[in-house]
Amino acid sequence: MQLLGPAQENLTPRGMKARGALAVMGTSVNMQIGRPRLQDLLFSERDQEQGAASIRQLLREIRIALGPHRDAVVTGPGWVGLDGQIVALDMAGRAGADGRRPEFAADLDIADPEFEDWLRDARSHYEDQADDQLAAGIADDGTPALILQAPMSGDLQAAVTAAMILQEAASRVGDVLPLHVVHGDPGIGKISLGIELGALANRSGNDIVILFAARLRSDGRLLWSRRFVLPAEDSAAHLRRVAGGVTVAILHGVEALREVVTDPRLRRMPLQDVFSYSAVRLRRADEQLAQIDPNGDRAVILALRSYIRHTMLLERLAKNPQEEEEMASDMAARARELSPGNPTALGVNAMVAAWKGQSETAFDMARHAIAIDDENPIARLAYSSALTGMGHHREAEAEASAAHMSALSELGPAAWVLRRAIAATRIGDLRSAERYFATTHGYAPENRPALRFLSAIRYELGDEQGAQAALQKLKKLEPDFTLELMASDAYPVDSLRRAGLLKITRSGLI
């Protein structure tokens, strides 16, 4: 039994019977109960006058605990209660140290036979209603909620640091996935499906130690936990690193939520499919995103669907390239119109502009996206690519290298290694480029650009056997592939062409 204020401050009275009175009033019809009934429940063994005086004392204790919110307690002729316009009831209960939700009013131990009977009946009643209650509150689009709990800490600096990290991580998650981010707990009757994210933060010598934990909303099951240590004297310098780690944990947790929750209304979040290079997975991701946003009015989803089409164009997976290019361009533009400050939307617009050969536009949009959030994965991909398009190859390689080392690169590692490889190719470091392209292929065997570059660079380095092996793998992915096609202006190997690395097209290796 806990009473929280508007800022989640604890207003719970200390007295056991005062808390019992709150439990009774809060769960009564209209949050009101007759004084004689409340007196029978809590003071059944006292005479009428003593019992009435004890009830007055309990109400006084509750009002003192409420402080400036004392008007939440209301009274009338023969009844007492709580103001339903001020007080909301949450029957979910907070998860305990073991991660499980306790039974109703588990902390109340009042040795009155009448109250014991009432408590037993109430627990049975609310246990029977639990399934119905947990079935409520799923968003119409089937997306889960991310509920940010206030950090628990006895140290002010540790609490503020943990809160800042939670806010930044939630903001980044919202930029790449269509989640409902909720600050504070509105009650399980309103939101029952999703993830509760909280933190336990404390000082340990000169360090701040923060344990972030995500639990399943419906039953308190622990989904994941992450522990981070930051130096207290320089915690600001480490906030982004930790926020990145928490962001990745949230994204992976949300993507795996469908495997934990069997409710058919819950939509799958296909983030790994979005960053894949498989035609089947890319189309599946597009279909699932379209189901979440059938009206096409959510910027993040439109941006991701445009990104999918951009990948399909690069990979030669589009059945109708002209149509896919028009759709990618239209979705990117609409995403930017709906959310001009969304770094994902801006990054995708930059990628589409680069595909069209609009290098300066792509660079300007990517630079704008980075200015908003220089940790956003799609914004950073777009920026590195735009630097290449402007001829700033060493800067492009440095950006790709730095981004590859960040926590968020875990979402699509092949994309980052591929960027480093292309940048290395453009500055003439073919040994490094060959190594990066081989790593890209290891991460994503279906990635076609990696095999195109591998074949050309290996041939340039005198490794004809390695070049032939790459061509054979490429042929399996692209049945229509020929060296003559690779030499044509229509084939997407502009970087190889600019670097003078298309000698392989005259090799006759395949």
C-alpha positions, -999 to +999 in steps of 0.1 A: +000+000+000+016+032-012+005+067-018+024+088-043+022+125-051+022+143-085+061+141-086+061+105-075+070+116-040+061+092-012+031+104+008+023+071+025+015+075+063+036+053+086+008+038+106-004+004+096-040+011+102-038+045+084-025+026+054-053+000+059-079+028+059-064+041+026-066+006+010-103+003+021-113+038+009-094+036-024-110+003-034-145+012-023-172+024-047-165+060-056-137+058-031-162+064-003-171+043+027-194+048+057-177+057+089-193+028+109-182+003+082-146+016+083-147+016+121-159-021+121-130-031+098-102-015+118-115-012+153-141-039+157-131-047+192-134-011+206-166+005+217-184+030+195-169+062+211-133+049+211-137+036+176-150+069+163-121+088+179-096+063+164-110+069+129-107+107+134-070+101+144-064+080+113-078+107+090-056+133+108-025+111+102-034+106+065-039+144+061-005+151+077+012+127+054-005+143+024+008+177+033-002+202+006-025+176-010-046+171+022-077+180+002-075+145-013-093+133+018-130+142+017-158+136+042-196+139+043-225+130+065-216+096+079-189+088+053-152+094+045-132+089+014-108+101-013-115+127-040-116+108-073-107+139-092-074+140-073-066+104-065-061+076-091-060+039-082-033+016-095-040-021-087-009-033-104+015-031-074+052-025-078+075-054-085+095-065-055+132-074-052+125-108-068+109-091-098+074-105-090+043-084-083+030-089-047-005-098-039-030-070-031-019-050+000+008-075+008+024-052+033-007-048+055-008-068+087-037-056+109-048-079+137-085-073+135-107-102+125-131-080+105-102-065+085-086-099+080-119-112+065-121-081+043-085-084+031-089-121+022-120-114+002-104-084-015-073-104-025-095-131-040-116-105-059-086-087-074-068-120-083-099-130-103-099-097-121-062-097-129-064-113-164-091-088-175-071-059-162-039-069-179-057-073-212-066-036-212-045-008-223-029-021-255-024+007-280-046+005-311-016+001-334-003-028-313+029-011-303+042-016-267+048+011-242+081+020-226+073+032-191+101+052-175+102+048-137+118+074-114+154+062-105+158+049-069+188+064-052+199+078-018+224+102-036+212+133-054+239+133-081+235+096-088+197+100-091+200+130-115+226+112-136+204+081-139+174+102-148+193+120-175+205+087-190+170+073-190+156+104-207+183+104-234+180+066-241+142+069-243+145+098-267+169+079-290+146+048-290+117+070-300+137+083-330+142+048-345+111+028-332+074+037-330+072+032-292+048+049-268+072+064-242+055+072-210+070+091-181+059+079-147+034+052-141-002+059-152-015+026-137-017-009-152-054-005-159-044+021-185-012+006-198-007-031-194+016-041-223+052-031-226+084-026-206+090-009-173+124+007-172+140+018-140+173+024-124+190+019-090+218+044-086+243+049-058+277+063-050+306+039-045+338+058-035+345+082-064+322+064-088+285+064-096+272+029-100+239+025-119+219-007-125+193-004-152+166-030-152+137-037-177+107-057-166+077-070-184+048-048-175+022-075-170+039-096-144+072-080-135+095-106-151+130-093-155+138-089-192+173-076-189+196-056-166+228-036-173+253-022-149+274+008-156+301+027-136+308+064-142+334+086-124+314+110-102+338+139-109+334+135-147+300+118-151+289+141-179+316+129-202+303+094-199+266+100-202+264+094-239+283+061-237+260+048-211+229+061-228+240+044-260+243+011-241+209+015-225+194+024-259+207-007-275+194-029-247+159-013-250+158-018-287+168-054-285+144-060-257+115-045-276+123-065-307+123-097-286+091-088-267+069-106-292+086-139-282+079-133-245+043-119-248+019-142-268-008-116-271-017-116-309-024-079-307+012-070-301+031-060-332+066-073-339+092-046-341+114-057-371+145-036-364+170-063-373+151-070-405+153-032-414+191-034-412+193-066-431+202-072-468+178-101-475+149-094-499+126-116-478+135-099-445+133-064-460+099-070-475+087-086-443+099-056-423+081-032-447+048-052-444+050-052-406+057-015-404+029-008-429+005-027-406+015-005-376+010+027-396-017+020-422-024+057-427+012+066-434+013+095-409+041+085-385+074+100-393+096+072-379+079+044-397+079+063-430+116+069-426+123+033-419+102+022-449+121+046-471+154+033-457+143-003-466+137+008-502+170+026-504+187-007-493+168-026-519+179-002-546+216-005-536+213-043-534+195-046-568+166-062-550+139-039-563+116-055-590+108-020-603+137+003-594+120+035-607+089+028-587+108+020-555+129+051-559+098+073-562+083+056-531+115+060-511+117+097-521+080+103-513+082+085-479+113+103-469+099+137-478+066+130-459+086+118-428+106+151-428+074+171-432+057+153-403+088+156-381+114+182-394+136+177-363+137+139-364+174+128-372+162+095-386+139+112-411+166+137-421+192+110-424+171+090-448+163+121-469+201+125-472+205+089-484+178+093-510+193+126-522+227+109-525+212+080-545+198+106-569+233+122-573+224+153-553+256+153-533+254+188-518+218+184-507+227+150-492+256+166-473+235+195-460+207+172-448+231+148-432+249+176-414+216+189-401+207+154-388+241+151-370+236+185-355+204+173-339+218+140-327+253+129-336+246+094-321+216+085-343+227+055-363+210+064-396+221+100-393+257+089-389+255+065-418+241+093-440+268+117-429+297+094-436+282+086-470+276+123-477+313+130-468+323+104-494+300+120-520+316+154-514+351+139-518+361+142-481+372+105-480+395+107-449+368+125-429+343+099-441+365+070-429+371+088-395+333+092-390+326+056-400+354+044-377+341+064-347+305+054-353+315+017-357+330+019-322+298+034-306+272+013-289+245+020-314+265+004-343+253-029-328+220-024-345+235-030-380+273-037-377+276-047-413+265-012-424+293+004-405+321-019-416+309-015-451+311+023-448+346+020-434+355-003-463+342+021-490+360+051-474+392+031-472+388+023-509+384+059-518+416+069-500+435+041-517+441+019-486+431-013-505+445-037-479+423-023-451+394-020-475+397-057-484+398-066-447+367-045-440+347-059-470+356-095-458+343-086-424+311-071-439+305-103-457+310-122-424+284-101-407+260-102-437+266-130-463+238-116-484+253-081-487+260-077-524+282-045-524+307-063-502+312-090-527+314-066-557+342-047-539+359-078-527+362-092-562+375-060-577+400-052-549+413-088-546+419-088-584+437-055-581+459-070-553+467-100-574+445-125-556+427-140-585+415-170-566+399-148-539+384-125-565+369-155-583+354-169-551+337-135-544+323-134-580+309-169-576+291-160-543+278-128-560+265-148-589+245-170-565+229-138-551+225-122-585+217-148-611+218-123-639+253-111-629+280-109-656+313-091-658+298-072-688+269-060-666+294-049-639+312-028-665+281-010-675+271+024-662+238+010-649+255-013-624+259+003-589+297+003-585+304+040-588+330+040-561+349+013-579+346+031-612+359+064-596+388+046-581+398+029-613+391-006-599+371-022-626+399-042-643+382-073-631+354-067-657+380-078-683+394-107-664+371-135-677+371-151-642+334-159-645 
